[in-house]
């Protein structure tokens, strides 16, 4: 099929012959083991962190962990499905996926088809389960933007043909997430999109403009929402003075620091933590790291950090070995996303960042996040299965150079037809 415009690529007829089966190799076993292992660890921590809350609120110590287990089963099915699905099919369907995602986020904003939790309207109730469309949006946006940049790899430095359309795509998705309001998720989504532009080889001037636009958007949201501005100011005060409003905005962080500090090197022991006895709000979601630190000590928190870092590294490695630029960008985007979510969650629990509601990947309670993280891990497994052999070079010697990724002699548009 000849290279054509965007519409011709979307609506061109399929070849009568079957599509060739992509070359497959053995998957990266670490990309198989780590997500499933972290999910199992997460279920154990969710039970320990939520048992008291479940008893007091619902009369059932297993209330939260049983629901998380159901989502974990769904997530494992998603993991297996996407690990077996050729990731190029996601690229070919990316326009439809992104369009449906935008319609869903617009419906949430315009029709109010959500239920509110602490002032935020981020969840949609389906069959009695709360689903967070933002979690789906972050993965779909990575796939769509990666496909868009791969198709235009030969025009990546063009302002009008590539950069501005990509920025419009990214800005639309981030804005619809931000107005829920969900500033932290919108900021991470925008940062991941900017990272994809960086990996694709965009001009430094364009990347500087992206950073400036993101900073302006962040300032606008801080000015618009009073509670976010107060939270940021309280955190700045804490960083410079070490003082917390123990009976107000600083209560949650103080309890988190008490939990982590009391755990010491080896922790109090599984199930023996004290802060989950209604001292620490949301111990099973945003602050589950504090419970891990209290009950497992520095050894447990360092182990979680090491496992997540190792998984992110293996994901980048799969991207470096992908057979085309689209696979490279998808792997880099999903890896960056998981890295940022982990960094923000751990930073919040330890007081390095202002309090916000991002879950710890594979660990925190939250069905939508767990299912989408496992789906993303499945996509990474499929990319690793199609990894190309590195002729004449050791994998350990390969360096992640963004401009090099964009200019590697890989098929881009043809693979997505």
Secondary structure, 3 states (H helix, E strand, C coil): CCCCCHHHHHHCCCCCCCCCCCCCCCCCHHHHHHHHHHHHHHHHHHHHHHHHHHHHHHCCCCHHHHHHHHHHHHHHHHHHHHHHCCHHHHHHCHHHHHHHHHHHHHHHHHHCCCEEECCEEEEEEECCEEECHHHHHHHHHHHHHHHHHHHCHHHCCCHHHHHHHHHHHHHHHHHHHHCCCCHHHHHHHHHHHHHHHHHHCCCHHHHHHHHHHHHHHHHHHHHHCHHHHHHHHHHHHHHHHCCCCCCCCCHHHHHHHHHHHHHCCCCCCCCCCCCCCCCCCCCCCCCHHHHHHHHHHHHHHHHHHHHHHHHHHHHHHHHHCCCEHHHHHHHHHHHHHHHHHHHHHHHHHCCCCCCCCCCCCCCCCCHHHHHHHHHHHHHHHHHHHCCCCCCCCCHHHCCCCHHHHHHCCCECCHHHC
